Amino acid sequence: MHQKTVLITGCSSGIGRAAALDFLDEEWEVYATARNPADIETLGERGANIATLDVTDQGDVERVVDRIVDEQGRIDCLVNNAGYGQMGPLEDVPTEMVHEQFDVNVYGPHRLVRAVLPHMRSQGEGTIINVSSVVGRVSFPGGGVYAGSKFALEAMTDALRAEVDEYGIDAVLIEPGPVETQFANRVEAEVNGGEEHDGIERSGAYERFYKLFEDRDALGGTMPGAIPPERVAEDIVDAASSTKPHARYQPGTVARVTVLGRFLPDSWRDTLFEFARKLP
C-alpha cells in the first residue's frame, strides 16, 4: 500500500488547518497551502509539506500540482477549501466584487480540478472534495453573491461526479452550516470593503441588513449552532478515506436541518424571510 497524498487549499486557519492536522494524524502525505506561507509554518513543523498557493493564480496552481507529482508520483485527494463570503444586498455589491467572489470560490476550485484530474485518471483513482456550504442549497437575503458562488460549486460538483465515475474518481461536497472560524471576520471585511476596492456601495435601501451585522458584532460575532472546524475536518477525512464516500456531507445539526429548507415552497421561504425582516 502506498502512502496517500492530499493537497489542501486555504490552510491558514479554520477548516483547512484542522483538516491538514487530521490527515497528518491518519499518516497521509499532506501538502498544506495558503496565500501567505507564514500562516502555515506551524503545519510544516507538524510534518506537512507547505506551499504558497493563490487559487486565483493559474501559475501557482500548476506549480504546486507539478511539485506534488514530481515528489510523490501521485495525488490521491484534492480538498478545495479556500474561500470567503461576500455578503451584501445584490444592489449594493459592485460587479467587480462579484467577479472576485467567483474567482476564489468557483474558478479557483475549477483550476485545481483541471490540474489534478489527468493524474487521478492515470492512477485510476482519486477523490475531489469541494467545501461548499448549506447556502449552496438554500439562499438568503443579503447572501446572494456568496450563495450564488456555492450554488455554482454544487452544480459543477454534481456534474463532475458523473463525469469521472468511470475513472474510479469520487467527487464530494461538504456542506457545513456556521463554523467557529475567522470566516465571520472576513465577511465583515468584505461588507466594509476588501483589499482591492472601496467596498460595497450602500444605497440606503437595506439598512436593516447592515444592522444585523452590527448586532452580530455586538454579540461577539458567534453564530448560533456553530460547530468547531475539527467537526468539519472529520467529515473531510472520512470522505477521503472511504472507498464509497457520500455525495454530500452536512456536518452538524444546523447544516442537516437547514438543507431541508430547499424542500419548502418558495412562498413559505419568502414569508419566513419577510417575518425575519420585520423583527425589531
C-alpha positions as CSV (number, residue, x, y, z in Angstrom):
1,M,0.0,0.0,0.0
2,H,1.3,3.4,-1.0
3,Q,1.1,6.4,1.4
4,K,-1.8,8.6,0.2
5,T,-1.2,12.2,-0.7
6,V,-3.6,15.1,-0.2
7,L,-3.5,18.7,-1.4
8,I,-5.5,21.1,0.7
9,T,-6.1,24.8,-0.1
10,G,-6.9,27.5,2.5
11,C,-4.9,26.1,5.4
12,S,-4.1,29.3,7.2
13,S,-6.8,28.7,9.7
14,G,-10.2,27.1,10.4
15,I,-11.3,24.1,8.4
16,G,-8.2,23.9,6.2
17,R,-5.8,23.8,9.2
18,A,-8.0,21.3,11.1
19,A,-8.2,19.1,8.0
20,A,-4.4,19.2,7.5
21,L,-3.8,18.1,11.1
22,D,-6.4,15.3,10.8
23,F,-4.8,14.0,7.6
24,L,-1.4,14.1,9.3
25,D,-2.8,12.1,12.2
26,E,-4.0,9.5,9.7
27,E,-0.5,9.4,8.2
28,W,-1.3,10.9,4.9
29,E,1.4,12.9,3.0
30,V,-0.1,16.3,3.4
31,Y,0.5,19.4,1.2
32,A,-0.9,22.3,3.1
33,T,-1.2,25.6,1.1
34,A,-2.2,29.2,1.7
35,R,-1.6,32.5,0.1
36,N,0.8,33.5,2.8
37,P,3.3,30.7,3.7
38,A,4.0,32.3,7.1
39,D,0.4,31.4,8.1
40,I,1.1,27.7,7.8
41,E,4.6,27.4,9.2
42,T,3.3,25.5,12.2
43,L,1.8,22.9,9.9
44,G,5.2,22.4,8.4
45,E,6.6,21.9,11.9
46,R,4.0,19.2,12.4
47,G,5.2,17.4,9.3
48,A,3.1,18.8,6.4
49,N,4.7,20.0,3.2
50,I,3.8,23.7,2.9
51,A,3.5,25.8,-0.3
52,T,2.3,29.2,-1.4
53,L,-0.9,28.9,-3.4
54,D,-3.3,31.6,-4.5
55,V,-6.2,29.7,-6.1
56,T,-6.8,32.7,-8.5
57,D,-3.3,32.3,-9.9
58,Q,-3.0,29.6,-12.6
59,G,0.8,29.6,-12.3
60,D,0.6,28.8,-8.6
61,V,-1.9,26.0,-9.3
62,E,0.3,24.4,-11.9
63,R,3.5,24.8,-9.9
64,V,2.1,23.2,-6.7
65,V,0.4,20.3,-8.6
66,D,3.6,19.6,-10.6
67,R,5.7,19.7,-7.4
68,I,3.4,17.0,-5.8
69,V,3.6,14.8,-8.8
70,D,7.3,15.1,-9.0
71,E,7.8,14.4,-5.3
72,Q,5.1,11.8,-4.7
73,G,4.3,10.5,-8.1
74,R,0.5,10.8,-7.4
75,I,-2.3,12.9,-5.9
76,D,-4.9,10.9,-4.1
77,C,-7.1,13.7,-2.8
78,L,-7.8,17.3,-3.5
79,V,-9.6,19.4,-0.9
80,N,-10.8,22.7,-2.3
81,N,-11.3,24.6,0.9
82,A,-10.1,28.1,0.2
83,G,-12.9,30.6,0.0
84,Y,-14.7,33.6,1.6
85,G,-18.1,35.1,1.8
86,Q,-19.1,38.3,0.0
87,M,-22.2,39.5,1.8
88,G,-24.4,42.4,0.9
89,P,-27.7,43.1,-0.8
90,L,-27.3,42.5,-4.6
91,E,-28.0,46.1,-5.5
92,D,-25.2,47.3,-3.2
93,V,-22.5,44.8,-4.3
94,P,-20.4,46.2,-7.3
95,T,-20.0,43.7,-10.1
96,E,-16.2,43.6,-9.7
97,M,-16.7,42.2,-6.2
98,V,-19.0,39.5,-7.7
99,H,-16.1,38.7,-10.1
100,E,-13.7,38.4,-7.1
101,Q,-16.1,36.2,-5.2
102,F,-16.5,33.8,-8.1
103,D,-12.7,33.8,-8.9
104,V,-11.9,32.4,-5.5
105,N,-15.0,30.2,-4.7
106,V,-15.7,28.9,-8.2
107,Y,-12.9,29.4,-10.7
108,G,-10.3,28.5,-8.1
109,P,-11.7,25.0,-7.5
110,H,-12.2,24.6,-11.2
111,R,-8.5,25.4,-11.9
112,L,-7.4,22.9,-9.3
113,V,-9.8,20.2,-10.5
114,R,-8.5,20.6,-14.1
115,A,-4.9,20.4,-12.8
116,V,-5.3,17.2,-10.8
117,L,-7.7,15.2,-12.9
118,P,-5.2,14.0,-15.6
119,H,-3.1,12.5,-12.8
120,M,-6.0,10.9,-11.0
121,R,-7.3,9.4,-14.2
122,S,-3.9,7.9,-15.0
123,Q,-3.9,6.4,-11.4
124,G,-7.4,5.0,-11.8
125,E,-8.5,6.5,-8.5
126,G,-8.8,9.7,-6.5
127,T,-11.1,11.9,-4.5
128,I,-12.0,15.5,-5.1
129,I,-13.6,17.2,-2.1
130,N,-15.2,20.6,-2.6
131,V,-16.0,22.5,0.6
132,S,-19.3,24.2,-0.1
133,S,-22.0,25.4,2.5
134,V,-25.6,24.9,3.3
135,V,-26.1,28.2,1.5
136,G,-25.1,26.3,-1.7
137,R,-28.6,24.8,-1.4
138,V,-30.7,27.4,0.4
139,S,-30.0,31.1,-0.3
140,F,-31.0,34.0,1.9
141,P,-31.4,37.8,1.7
142,G,-28.0,39.6,1.8
143,G,-26.1,36.5,0.8
144,G,-27.0,36.2,-2.9
145,V,-23.4,36.6,-4.2
146,Y,-21.9,34.2,-1.7
147,A,-24.7,31.7,-2.1
148,G,-24.5,32.0,-5.9
149,S,-20.9,31.0,-5.8
150,K,-21.7,28.0,-3.7
151,F,-24.7,27.1,-5.8
152,A,-22.3,27.1,-8.8
153,L,-19.8,24.9,-7.0
154,E,-22.5,22.4,-6.1
155,A,-23.8,22.2,-9.7
156,M,-20.2,21.7,-11.0
157,T,-19.5,19.0,-8.5
158,D,-22.7,17.2,-9.3
159,A,-21.8,17.1,-13.0
160,L,-18.2,16.2,-12.2
161,R,-19.2,13.2,-10.0
162,A,-20.9,11.5,-13.0
163,E,-18.2,12.6,-15.5
164,V,-15.3,11.0,-13.6
165,D,-17.0,7.9,-12.0
166,E,-15.9,5.6,-14.8
167,Y,-12.3,6.5,-13.9
168,G,-12.6,5.5,-10.3
169,I,-12.7,9.1,-9.1
170,D,-15.1,10.4,-6.5
171,A,-16.4,14.0,-6.2
172,V,-17.7,15.0,-2.8
173,L,-19.4,18.1,-1.4
174,I,-19.0,19.2,2.3
175,E,-21.9,21.5,3.3
176,P,-21.3,22.9,6.8
177,G,-23.5,25.4,8.5
178,P,-22.0,28.0,10.8
179,V,-18.4,27.1,11.8
180,E,-16.3,28.6,14.7
181,T,-13.6,30.1,12.4
182,Q,-12.4,33.5,11.3
183,F,-14.9,33.3,8.4
184,A,-17.2,35.8,10.0
185,N,-14.4,38.3,10.4
186,R,-13.7,38.0,6.7
187,V,-17.4,38.5,5.9
188,E,-17.3,41.7,7.9
189,A,-14.3,42.9,6.0
190,E,-16.0,42.2,2.7
191,V,-19.1,44.1,3.7
192,N,-16.9,47.1,4.7
193,G,-14.6,46.8,1.7
194,G,-12.0,44.3,0.6
195,E,-8.3,44.7,-0.2
196,E,-8.5,46.0,-3.7
197,H,-11.7,48.1,-3.7
198,D,-13.6,50.6,-1.7
199,G,-16.3,48.2,-0.5
200,I,-19.9,47.7,-1.3
201,E,-22.0,50.8,-2.3
202,R,-24.7,51.3,0.3
203,S,-27.8,52.5,-1.4
204,G,-29.5,53.3,1.8
205,A,-32.4,50.9,1.0
206,Y,-31.2,48.0,3.1
207,E,-30.0,49.4,6.4
208,R,-31.8,46.5,8.3
209,F,-29.3,44.1,6.7
210,Y,-26.3,46.1,7.9
211,K,-27.8,46.4,11.4
212,L,-27.9,42.6,11.6
213,F,-24.1,42.6,11.1
214,E,-23.7,45.3,13.7
215,D,-25.8,43.3,16.2
216,R,-23.8,40.2,15.4
217,D,-20.6,42.0,16.2
218,A,-22.1,43.3,19.5
219,L,-22.8,39.7,20.5
220,G,-19.2,38.7,19.8
221,G,-19.7,37.5,16.2
222,T,-20.6,33.9,17.1
223,M,-23.4,32.3,15.0
224,P,-26.0,30.2,16.9
225,G,-25.3,26.5,16.5
226,A,-21.7,27.0,15.2
227,I,-19.5,23.9,15.3
228,P,-15.7,23.7,15.6
229,P,-13.7,23.3,12.4
230,E,-12.5,19.9,13.7
231,R,-16.0,18.6,13.2
232,V,-15.9,19.6,9.5
233,A,-12.4,18.2,9.1
234,E,-13.7,14.8,10.5
235,D,-16.1,14.5,7.6
236,I,-13.5,15.6,5.0
237,V,-11.0,12.9,6.2
238,D,-13.8,10.4,6.3
239,A,-14.8,11.1,2.7
240,A,-11.2,11.0,1.5
241,S,-10.6,7.6,3.2
242,S,-13.8,6.0,2.1
243,T,-14.0,3.6,-0.9
244,K,-17.6,4.8,-1.4
245,P,-18.0,8.3,0.0
246,H,-21.4,10.0,0.1
247,A,-22.1,12.6,-2.5
248,R,-22.7,15.2,0.3
249,Y,-21.8,15.6,3.9
250,Q,-23.6,18.0,6.3
251,P,-21.5,18.4,9.5
252,G,-23.6,19.4,12.4
253,T,-27.3,19.7,13.3
254,V,-27.8,23.1,11.9
255,A,-26.5,22.0,8.5
256,R,-28.6,18.9,8.4
257,V,-31.8,20.9,9.3
258,T,-31.1,23.9,7.1
259,V,-30.6,22.0,3.8
260,L,-34.2,20.7,4.3
261,G,-35.3,24.3,3.6
262,R,-34.9,23.7,-0.1
263,F,-38.0,21.4,0.0
264,L,-40.2,24.2,1.3
265,P,-42.4,26.0,-1.2
266,D,-40.8,29.3,-2.4
267,S,-43.8,31.2,-0.9
268,W,-43.1,29.7,2.5
269,R,-39.5,30.7,2.5
270,D,-40.3,34.2,1.3
271,T,-42.8,34.5,4.2
272,L,-40.2,33.4,6.7
273,F,-37.7,36.0,5.4
274,E,-40.4,38.7,5.5
275,F,-41.2,37.8,9.1
276,A,-37.5,38.0,10.0
277,R,-37.2,41.4,8.2
278,K,-40.0,42.8,10.4
279,L,-38.4,41.7,13.7
280,P,-37.2,44.7,15.7
